[in-house]
């Protein structure tokens, strides 16, 4: 793990826990979780899968485009460290990708091709309920000791608790609706990223950065802005305005 001060570590945990607000944006929250985790442990990339109402893992967030593509490969192949962590409710630590070809063939080939050498996965869980998993990709084999794993698992558990807040626990249908809405929002955001990347001739990661920056400057919800970008050409043109 990178040398993170106790104060910074505390700030990250507070930021993840601070979700009990009326204007909570689930997609933005999950993206923030992947970025903060990557920063915290000095990871090359972080991705996150959540279970839909039928219990199938779906891509929800990633700290980079490489991680997004690998998460989608996991979903398509129904294999990979996130699936193992989700099914067993136990973390996968320091998995050497060069030795994991038989364990996760499709995922491993693509991860190695992308330049990653190790992977870790942490279940998003509250007691016996598991709602997803967080993937941490590394450019070197190993890299995680017991303390690193404990911190990331604690951060992941805290995020799960935040999503399973009291009103969702009391009314299971609220969480189901929230996750389904987030899955729908993710589709719109991916469409908006593609439109921005094509319009301004930038990378997909750069397109997402433009979308988030505009949303923050103008105090807009990410999903609502993405919907405008997809349906309104003028909204697309305004993104590069101050």
DOZA-907402 format. One record per residue: x, y, z of N, C-alpha, C, CB in turn; residue number from 1; residue in one letter. Coordinates in steps of 0.05 Angstrom, whole numbers, plus 5000, padded with zeros to 4 digits. Glycine has a CB too. Layout:
    n.X    n.Y    n.Z   ca.X   ca.Y   ca.Z    c.X    c.Y    c.Z   cb.X   cb.Y   cb.Z   num   residu
      X      Y      Z      X      Y      Z      X      Y      Z      X      Y      Z   NUM        A
...
// end
This chain:
    n.X    n.Y    n.Z   ca.X   ca.Y   ca.Z    c.X    c.Y    c.Z   cb.X   cb.Y   cb.Z   num   residu
   5017   4976   5000   5000   5000   5000   5017   5025   5000   4981   5000   5024     1        X
   5009   5046   4986   5023   5071   4987   5022   5082   5015   5012   5090   4966     2        X
   5040   5101   5020   5042   5112   5047   5020   5134   5050   5070   5125   5051     3        X
   4997   5125   5060   4974   5143   5064   4972   5150   5093   4948   5130   5054     4        X
   4970   5176   5099   4968   5185   5127   4942   5176   5139   4970   5216   5128     5        X
   4942   5174   5166   4918   5166   5180   4895   5186   5175   4924   5164   5210     6        X
   4902   5211   5172   4882   5232   5167   4869   5228   5139   4895   5260   5168     7        X
   4886   5222   5119   4875   5217   5092   4858   5192   5092   4897   5215   5072     8        X
   4867   5171   5105   4852   5146   5107   4825   5151   5119   4867   5125   5122     9        X
   4825   5167   5141   4800   5174   5154   4781   5190   5136   4805   5190   5179    10        X
   4792   5208   5120   4776   5224   5102   4762   5206   5081   4793   5245   5088    11        X
   4777   5186   5070   4766   5169   5050   4743   5152   5062   4788   5150   5039    12        X
   4746   5142   5086   4725   5127   5099   4701   5144   5104   4735   5114   5125    13        X
   4705   5169   5113   4682   5187   5117   4668   5192   5091   4692   5213   5130    14        X
   4683   5197   5070   4671   5203   5044   4654   5179   5034   4693   5209   5023    15        X
   4664   5155   5038   4649   5131   5030   4624   5128   5047   4666   5106   5031    16        X
   4626   5134   5072   4603   5131   5091   4582   5152   5087   4613   5131   5119    17        X
   4589   5175   5076   4572   5198   5074   4552   5196   5051   4588   5224   5072    18        X
   4534   5176   5053   4515   5172   5031   4486   5175   5039   4519   5144   5019    19        X
   4482   5180   5065   4454   5181   5075   4443   5209   5070   4454   5175   5105    20        X
   4440   5216   5045   4429   5242   5037   4407   5237   5016   4451   5261   5026    21        X
   4388   5256   5014   4366   5253   4995   4375   5253   4966   4346   5274   5000    22        X
   4397   5268   4961   4406   5272   4933   4428   5252   4926   4415   5300   4929    23        X
   4428   5229   4938   4449   5209   4934   4450   5199   4905   4445   5186   4953    24        X
   4473   5201   4892   4477   5192   4865   4493   5166   4865   4491   5214   4847    25        X
   4480   5143   4861   4493   5117   4864   4516   5113   4844   4472   5095   4861    26        X
   4512   5120   4819   4533   5116   4799   4557   5133   4806   4523   5124   4771    27        X
   4554   5158   4814   4576   5175   4822   4590   5164   4846   4566   5204   4827    28        X
   4575   5154   4865   4586   5142   4890   4603   5118   4884   4563   5134   4909    29        X
   4594   5100   4866   4610   5076   4860   4635   5083   4844   4592   5057   4844    30        X
   4633   5103   4826   4657   5111   4812   4677   5123   4832   4650   5132   4790    31        X
   4668   5139   4850   4685   5151   4871   4699   5129   4887   4669   5169   4890    32        X
   4684   5107   4893   4695   5085   4909   4719   5072   4894   4674   5065   4915    33        X
   4716   5068   4868   4737   5055   4852   4762   5073   4851   4728   5048   4824    34        X
   4757   5099   4847   4780   5118   4845   4794   5120   4872   4770   5146   4836    35        X
   4779   5123   4893   4792   5126   4920   4807   5100   4927   4770   5132   4941    36        X
   4796   5077   4921   4810   5052   4927   4836   5050   4912   4792   5028   4921    37        X
   4836   5057   4886   4860   5057   4870   4881   5075   4881   4854   5064   4841    38        X
   4873   5099   4890   4892   5118   4902   4903   5108   4928   4878   5145   4906    39        X
   4885   5096   4944   4893   5087   4971   4914   5066   4970   4868   5076   4985    40        X
   4912   5046   4952   4931   5024   4952   4951   5026   4929   4916   4998   4950    41        X
   4951   5047   4914   4969   5050   4892   4965   5030   4870   4998   5048   4902    42        X
   4940   5022   4865   4933   5002   4845   4933   5014   4817   4906   4990   4851    43        X
   4937   4997   4797   4936   5006   4769   4908   5013   4761   4948   4985   4751    44        X
   4889   4998   4771   4861   5002   4764   4843   4987   4784   4855   4993   4735    45        X
   4818   4997   4786   4799   4984   4803   4772   4983   4788   4796   4999   4830    46        X
   4758   4960   4790   4731   4958   4778   4712   4947   4798   4733   4940   4754    47        X
   4686   4950   4792   4665   4942   4811   4641   4929   4797   4656   4965   4829    48        X
   4632   4907   4807   4608   4893   4796   4587   4892   4818   4615   4865   4786    49        X
   4562   4897   4811   4540   4894   4830   4520   4874   4820   4526   4922   4834    50        X
   4507   4860   4838   4487   4841   4831   4461   4855   4824   4483   4820   4853    51        X
   4448   4846   4802   4422   4858   4795   4400   4844   4811   4417   4855   4764    52        X
   4375   4851   4807   4353   4838   4823   4352   4808   4820   4327   4850   4815    53        X
   4363   4797   4798   4362   4768   4795   4388   4755   4805   4359   4761   4765    54        X
   4406   4770   4817   4430   4759   4829   4453   4756   4809   4424   4733   4841    55        X
   4450   4767   4785   4472   4766   4765   4490   4790   4768   4460   4764   4737    56        X
   4516   4786   4767   4534   4808   4769   4534   4825   4743   4563   4798   4775    57        X
   4534   4851   4747   4534   4870   4725   4555   4891   4730   4506   4883   4721    58        X
   4567   4901   4708   4587   4922   4711   4574   4948   4721   4602   4927   4685    59        X
   4587   4962   4740   4576   4986   4750   4595   5010   4750   4566   4982   4778    60        X
   4621   5005   4756   4640   5027   4757   4668   5017   4754   4637   5042   4784    61        X
   4686   5036   4745   4714   5029   4742   4730   5055   4743   4720   5014   4716    62        X
   4755   5052   4752   4772   5076   4754   4785   5083   4728   4794   5071   4775    63        X
   4783   5065   4708   4795   5070   4682   4781   5053   4660   4825   5064   4681    64        X
   4785   5060   4635   4773   5045   4613   4783   5016   4612   4778   5059   4587    65        X
   4809   5012   4618   4819   4985   4618   4804   4967   4638   4849   4985   4625    66        X
   4800   4978   4662   4786   4963   4682   4757   4958   4674   4786   4978   4709    67        X
   4744   4977   4661   4717   4974   4652   4715   4950   4632   4706   4999   4639    68        X
   4733   4949   4613   4732   4928   4593   4737   4901   4606   4754   4933   4572    69        X
   4755   4899   4626   4760   4874   4639   4736   4865   4656   4784   4876   4657    70        X
   4722   4884   4668   4698   4877   4683   4676   4867   4664   4688   4902   4699    71        X
   4674   4878   4641   4654   4869   4622   4661   4841   4612   4653   4888   4598    72        X
   4687   4835   4609   4695   4808   4602   4688   4788   4623   4726   4807   4596    73        X
   4691   4795   4648   4683   4778   4670   4653   4772   4668   4689   4791   4697    74        X
   4637   4793   4664   4608   4789   4662   4601   4771   4639   4594   4817   4660    75        X
   4613   4775   4616   4606   4760   4592   4614   4730   4596   4621   4771   4568    76        X
   4637   4726   4609   4647   4698   4612   4637   4685   4638   4677   4698   4612    77        X
   4624   4701   4656   4616   4691   4682   4638   4678   4697   4592   4671   4679    78        X
   4662   4690   4694   4686   4679   4708   4704   4703   4716   4701   4659   4691    79        X
   4720   4698   4736   4739   4718   4744   4740   4721   4774   4733   4745   4731    80        X
   4758   4737   4785   4761   4740   4814   4737   4752   4827   4785   4758   4820    81        X
   4723   4771   4813   4699   4782   4825   4677   4761   4829   4688   4805   4808    82        X
   4675   4743   4810   4655   4722   4812   4662   4703   4835   4653   4706   4786    83        X
   4687   4697   4838   4695   4680   4860   4690   4693   4887   4725   4673   4858    84        X
   4697   4719   4889   4692   4734   4915   4662   4736   4921   4705   4762   4913    85        X
   4646   4740   4900   4617   4743   4903   4605   4717   4912   4604   4753   4877    86        X
   4613   4695   4899   4601   4669   4905   4609   4658   4932   4609   4649   4884    87        X
   4634   4663   4941   4644   4652   4966   4642   4671   4989   4672   4643   4962    88        X
   4638   4697   4983   4638   4718   5004   4665   4721   5017   4617   4712   5025    89        X
   4686   4711   5004   4713   4713   5014   4731   4727   4993   4725   4685   5020    90        X
   4750   4743   5003   4768   4757   4984   4787   4739   4969   4783   4779   4999    91        X
   4795   4748   4946   4817   4735   4930   4841   4754   4932   4808   4730   4900    92        X
   4863   4745   4943   4886   4762   4949   4910   4753   4933   4892   4763   4979    93        X
   4924   4772   4921   4950   4766   4908   4949   4744   4887   4971   4760   4928    94        X
   4928   4744   4871   4926   4723   4850   4946   4730   4827   4897   4721   4839    95        X
   4964   4713   4822   4984   4716   4800   4970   4709   4774   5009   4699   4805    96        X
   4966   4729   4757   4951   4724   4732   4965   4704   4714   4947   4750   4718    97        X
   4992   4704   4714   5007   4685   4697   5001   4656   4705   5036   4691   4698    98        X
   4992   4652   4729   4986   4625   4738   4956   4619   4740   4999   4620   4765    99        X
   4940   4638   4729   4911   4635   4732   4897   4629   4706   4900   4660   4744   100        X
   4911   4621   4685   4899   4617   4659   4878   4594   4660   4921   4610   4638   101        X
   4883   4574   4675   4864   4552   4676   4840   4559   4695   4877   4526   4685   102        X
   4845   4577   4714   4825   4585   4733   4804   4604   4720   4837   4598   4757   103        X
   4814   4624   4706   4797   4644   4693   4808   4649   4665   4796   4671   4709   104        X
   4805   4630   4646   4818   4632   4620   4813   4658   4604   4810   4609   4604   105        X
   4788   4665   4599   4783   4688   4583   4792   4714   4597   4753   4690   4577   106        X
   4784   4716   4622   4791   4740   4637   4822   4744   4639   4779   4739   4665   107        X
   4836   4722   4646   4865   4723   4650   4879   4732   4625   4875   4697   4660   108        X
   4872   4720   4602   4885   4727   4577   4882   4757   4571   4873   4711   4554   109        X
   4859   4768   4575   4854   4796   4569   4868   4814   4590   4825   4802   4569   110        X
   4869   4805   4615   4882   4821   4636   4912   4823   4631   4876   4809   4664   111        X
   4924   4800   4624   4953   4800   4618   4958   4817   4593   4963   4771   4613   112        X
   4941   4816   4573   4944   4832   4549   4943   4861   4555   4923   4824   4528   113        X
   4927   4869   4575   4924   4897   4583   4947   4906   4600   4898   4900   4598   114        X
   4965   4889   4607   4989   4897   4622   4988   4892   4652   4994   4925   4618   115        X
   4967   4879   4662   4965   4873   4690   4978   4846   4697   4935   4872   4699   116        X
   4988   4844   4721   5002   4819   4729   4990   4806   4754   5031   4826   4734   117        X
   4974   4821   4769   4962   4810   4792   4934   4822   4795   4978   4815   4818   118        X
   4917   4808   4811   4890   4817   4816   4881   4809   4844   4871   4806   4794   119        X
   4865   4826   4855   4853   4820   4881   4823   4826   4879   4866   4837   4905   120        X
   4806   4812   4894   4777   4817   4892   4766   4816   4921   4763   4797   4874   121        X
   4748   4834   4926   4736   4836   4953   4706   4837   4951   4747   4862   4968   122        X
   4693   4819   4966   4663   4818   4965   4651   4843   4979   4653   4792   4979   123        X
   4631   4854   4967   4615   4875   4981   4594   4861   4997   4603   4896   4960   124        X
   4597   4861   5023   4581   4844   5040   4572   4858   5066   4595   4818   5046   125        X
   4550   4849   5075   4540   4856   5102   4530   4830   5114   4518   4878   5101   126        X
   4546   4820   5134   4540   4794   5146   4540   4773   5124   4513   4794   5162   127        X
   4517   4760   5119   4516   4738   5099   4506   4748   5072   4499   4716   5109   128        X
   4499   4773   5071   4489   4784   5045   4511   4796   5029   4466   4805   5050   129        X
   4515   4786   5005   4535   4796   4987   4521   4810   4963   4555   4774   4977   130        X
   4528   4835   4957   4514   4849   4936   4532   4855   4912   4502   4874   4947   131        X
   4557   4848   4913   4575   4853   4891   4604   4847   4899   4573   4882   4882   132        X
   4623   4857   4883   4651   4853   4888   4668   4875   4876   4660   4825   4878   133        X
   4690   4880   4888   4709   4901   4879   4735   4888   4870   4715   4922   4902   134        X
   4744   4895   4846   4769   4884   4835   4791   4904   4837   4765   4875   4805   135        X
   4815   4896   4845   4838   4913   4846   4860   4900   4828   4849   4917   4875   136        X
   4869   4915   4808   4888   4905   4789   4916   4917   4794   4880   4911   4760   137        X
   4937   4900   4793   4964   4910   4797   4982   4904   4774   4975   4897   4822   138        X
   5003   4920   4771   5022   4917   4749   5045   4898   4757   5033   4943   4741   139        X
   5045   4890   4783   5066   4872   4793   5052   4849   4808   5086   4886   4811   140        X
   5066   4826   4810   5055   4803   4824   5057   4809   4854   5071   4777   4817   141        X
   5036   4801   4869   5036   4806   4898   5029   4835   4904   5062   4799   4910   142        X
   5041   4845   4924   5037   4873   4931   5018   4879   4954   5026   4887   4907   143        X
   5002   4859   4961   4983   4863   4984   4992   4846   5008   4954   4855   4976   144        X
   4995   4859   5031   4999   4844   5055   4973   4843   5071   5022   4856   5073   145        X
   4973   4831   5094   4949   4828   5110   4935   4854   5116   4955   4814   5135   146        X
   4952   4875   5123   4940   4901   5130   4927   4914   5106   4962   4919   5140   147        X
   4939   4911   5082   4927   4922   5058   4900   4910   5053   4945   4918   5034   148        X
   4899   4883   5054   4874   4869   5049   4852   4877   5069   4879   4839   5050   149        X
   4860   4880   5094   4840   4887   5115   4828   4915   5110   4853   4887   5143   150        X
   4845   4934   5102   4836   4961   5097   4817   4962   5073   4860   4980   5091   151        X
   4824   4948   5051   4807   4949   5027   4781   4934   5033   4822   4936   5003   152        X
   4782   4912   5047   4758   4897   5053   4740   4914   5071   4764   4871   5067   153        X
   4752   4929   5090   4736   4946   5108   4723   4968   5092   4754   4958   5130   154        X
   4738   4979   5072   4727   5000   5055   4704   4990   5038   4749   5012   5037   155        X
   4707   4966   5028   4687   4953   5011   4662   4946   5028   4697   4928   4998   156        X
   4666   4936   5052   4644   4930   5070   4629   4955   5077   4654   4916   5096   157        X
   4643   4977   5082   4631   5002   5089   4613   5012   5066   4652   5023   5096   158        X
   4623   5009   5041   4607   5016   5018   4582   4999   5016   4624   5013   4992   159        X
   4584   4973   5022   4561   4956   5021   4540   4965   5042   4569   4927   5026   160        X
   4550   4972   5066   4532   4981   5087   4518   5007   5078   4547   4985   5113   161        X
   4533   5024   5065   4521   5049   5056   4499   5044   5036   4543   5067   5043   162        X
   4503   5024   5019   4482   5018   4999   4458   5004   5012   4493   5000   4977   163        X
   4464   4988   5033   4442   4974   5047   4435   4990   5072   4451   4946   5055   164        X
   4430   5016   5068   4423   5033   5090   4396   5024   5102   4422   5063   5082   165        X
   4389   5035   5125   4366   5025   5140   4340   5023   5124   4362   5042   5164   166        X
   4334   5044   5109   4308   5043   5094   4308   5021   5073   4302   5070   5082   167        X
   4332   5015   5061   4334   4994   5042   4332   4967   5055   4360   4996   5025   168        X
   4343   4964   5079   4341   4939   5094   4312   4934   5102   4359   4940   5119   169        X
   4298   4955   5111   4270   4952   5119   4252   4947   5095   4261   4977   5133   170        X
   4259   4959   5073   4243   4955   5049   4260   4946   5026   4228   4982   5041   171        X
   4262   4920   5023   4280   4908   5003   4274   4918   4975   4278   4879   5003   172        X
   4249   4925   4969   4243   4934   4942   4257   4961   4936   4213   4938   4940   173        X
   4264   4977   4956   4278   5002   4950   4306   4997   4939   4280   5019   4976   174        X
   4320   4978   4950   4347   4971   4940   4345   4960   4912   4361   4951   4959   175        X
   4325   4943   4908   4321   4931   4881   4317   4953   4860   4298   4911   4881   176        X
   4299   4971   4867   4293   4993   4848   4318   5011   4844   4270   5010   4858   177        X
   4333   5016   4866   4356   5033   4864   4378   5020   4846   4367   5038   4892   178        X
   4382   4994   4850   4403   4981   4833   4394   4979   4804   4408   4953   4844   179        X
   4368   4974   4799   4359   4972   4772   4361   5000   4758   4330   4962   4771   180        X
   4355   5021   4773   4357   5048   4762   4386   5054   4756   4346   5069   4782   181        X
   4404   5045   4773   4433   5049   4769   4443   5035   4744   4449   5040   4793   182        X
   4433   5010   4740   4440   4995   4716   4431   5010   4691   4428   4967   4717   183        X
   4406   5021   4692   4396   5036   4669   4413   5061   4665   4367   5043   4674   184        X
   4420   5074   4687   4436   5099   4685   4463   5093   4673   4439   5111   4713   185        X
   4475   5070   4679   4501   5063   4669   4501   5061   4639   4510   5036   4681   186        X
   4479   5051   4627   4477   5049   4598   4477   5077   4586   4451   5034   4590   187        X
   4462   5095   4597   4460   5123   4587   4488   5136   4589   4439   5139   4602   188        X
   4501   5132   4611   4528   5144   4615   4548   5134   4594   4538   5139   4643   189        X
   4547   5108   4589   4565   5097   4569   4559   5108   4541   4563   5066   4568   190        X
   4533   5113   4535   4526   5125   4509   4537   5154   4508   4496   5125   4506   191        X
   4534   5168   4530   4544   5196   4531   4574   5197   4528   4535   5209   4557   192        X
   4588   5179   4541   4617   5178   4538   4626   5174   4509   4629   5155   4555   193        X
   4611   5156   4496   4618   5151   4468   4612   5175   4450   4602   5128   4457   194        X
   4590   5189   4455   4583   5213   4440   4604   5235   4444   4556   5223   4447   195        X
   4612   5239   4469   4632   5260   4475   4659   5253   4463   4635   5263   4506   196        X
   4667   5228   4465   4693   5220   4454   4694   5224   4424   4699   5190   4460   197        X
   4672   5218   4411   4671   5221   4381   4670   5251   4374   4646   5207   4370   198        X
   4654   5266   4388   4651   5295   4382   4677   5310   4385   4629   5307   4399   199        X
   4691   5305   4407   4715   5321   4413   4741   5307   4407   4714   5329   4442   200        X
   4739   5282   4396   4762   5267   4388   4781   5262   4412   4777   5281   4365   201        X
   4770   5252   4433   4785   5246   4457   4780   5218   4466   4778   5266   4481   202        X
   4796   5208   4486   4792   5180   4495   4767   5178   4511   4817   5172   4512   203        X
   4758   5153   4515   4734   5148   4531   4738   5157   4560   4727   5118   4530   204        X
   4762   5152   4571   4768   5162   4598   4766   5192   4599   4796   5152   4607   205        X
   4777   5205   4578   4776   5234   4577   4748   5244   4575   4792   5244   4554   206        X
   4731   5230   4560   4703   5237   4557   4688   5236   4583   4689   5219   4536   207        X
   4694   5215   4599   4681   5213   4625   4690   5235   4644   4687   5186   4638   208        X
   4716   5243   4642   4726   5264   4658   4712   5291   4651   4757   5267   4655   209        X
   4707   5296   4626   4693   5320   4617   4665   5320   4628   4693   5321   4586   210        X
   4651   5297   4626   4624   5295   4635   4622   5300   4665   4612   5267   4628   211        X
   4639   5287   4681   4639   5291   4710   4646   5320   4718   4659   5271   4723   212        X
   4666   5331   4704   4674   5358   4711   4651   5378   4706   4699   5366   4694   213        X
   4638   5375   4684   4615   5393   4678   4593   5390   4698   4604   5388   4649   214        X
   4587   5365   4705   4565   5359   4724   4572   5372   4751   4561   5329   4727   215        X
   4597   5370   4760   4604   5382   4785   4604   5412   4785   4632   5372   4793   216        X
   4614   5424   4763   4614   5453   4761   4586   5465   4762   4628   5462   4735   217        X
   4568   5451   4750   4541   5461   4748   4521   5447   4767   4531   5458   4720   218        X
   4532   5432   4786   4516   5419   4807   4493   5403   4794   4504   5440   4826   219        X
   4501   5386   4775   4481   5369   4761   4486   5340   4768   4484   5373   4730   220        X
   4465   5325   4767   4468   5296   4770   4480   5284   4745   4441   5282   4777   221        X
   4498   5266   4749   4513   5254   4726   4494   5240   4707   4534   5233   4737   222        X
   4475   5226   4717   4457   5211   4699   4439   5230   4683   4439   5192   4715   223        X
   4429   5251   4696   4412   5271   4682   4428   5285   4660   4400   5291   4702   224        X
   4452   5292   4666   4469   5306   4646   4475   5287   4623   4495   5316   4659   225        X
   4481   5262   4629   4486   5242   4608   4462   5239   4589   4494   5215   4620   226        X
   4438   5239   4601   4414   5236   4585   4411   5260   4566   4389   5234   4603   227        X
   4417   5284   4575   4416   5308   4559   4436   5306   4536   4422   5333   4575   228        X
   4460   5297   4542   4481   5295   4522   4473   5276   4500   4508   5286   4534   229        X
   4460   5254   4507   4452   5234   4487   4429   5244   4470   4443   5208   4502   230        X
   4411   5261   4481   4387   5269   4466   4388   5297   4455   4363   5266   4484   231        X
   4407   5314   4464   4407   5342   4456   4435   5350   4447   4399   5360   4480   232        X
   4438   5356   4421   4464   5364   4410   4475   5389   4423   4462   5367   4380   233        X
   4457   5407   4430   4466   5432   4442   4479   5427   4470   4443   5452   4446   234        X
   4468   5408   4484   4479   5400   4510   4507   5389   4506   4461   5379   4524   235        X
   4511   5373   4485   4537   5362   4479   4557   5384   4473   4535   5343   4455   236        X
   4549   5405   4458   4567   5427   4452   4574   5443   4476   4554   5445   4431   237        X
   4556   5445   4495   4561   5462   4519   4582   5449   4538   4535   5466   4534   238        X
   4588   5424   4535   4605   5411   4554   4633   5423   4556   4608   5382   4547   239        X
   4643   5435   4535   4670   5447   4536   4669   5476   4544   4683   5444   4508   240        X
   4645   5486   4550   4643   5514   4560   4652   5515   4589   4615   5524   4557   241        X
   4660   5538   4598   4669   5542   4626   4645   5539   4644   4682   5569   4630   242        X
// end
